[in-house]
């Protein structure tokens, strides 16, 4: 959690049961996945052990609660059941998407900590983050931290909707410090609309994970490249027809 957590009222959701499993053709709410200890699959990736925590801020009333601000329409989402979860839809690779009408009206803020585990049948060494906030309206930022199952950080992504800085707008990509088949993701989603800065909002967050190329694929590519070079050399040795 970032600065909102210090001054906000936190609301948490975490329950455990057995049950829900979703396939690539299906979607579920984050609340269902948490409640039922469910998993979501996309190709060789399995997502599990979801958690959700939220903190809210009223710049005019530091005692306001998330429930009060949600009821007044100032912030959203304040419940994991409001967030849809499905396979990612962008082209970097298989992954996971979170969708809702994420919003913080002018003068309000919301900070969401969302985490899950990932198990892959292929080694993973890259991750990609993208979202669809309006540029330069309020402030939307996402900090994505990947760790191995022992808690050692593998990599971190940061993206926001503020132009004119050194951070990629609305997207970020990075590499893990090592290839892994199991890892943990913590996603810190912050929407902050200080008074006079305008509405902060977005609807989708996509997260994808790239596999390390298989050895046979690498050898095949190298062989093809070698064949191409040899072919060009052979062609260059042939005498050219003169007129």
NORKA-V37541 format. One record per helix or strand of 3 or more residues. SS is the DSSP state (H for helix, E for strand). FROM is the first residue (numbers start at 0). TO is the last residue. Records with the same first field share a line. If there is no record, write none. Layout:
BEGIN
SS: FROM-TO + FROM-TO
END
This chain:
BEGIN
H: 2-6 + 29-34 + 65-70 + 79-81 + 214-236
E: 8-12 + 38-41 + 44-57 + 83-86 + 94-103 + 107-130 + 138-146 + 152-159 + 170-192 + 199-210
END
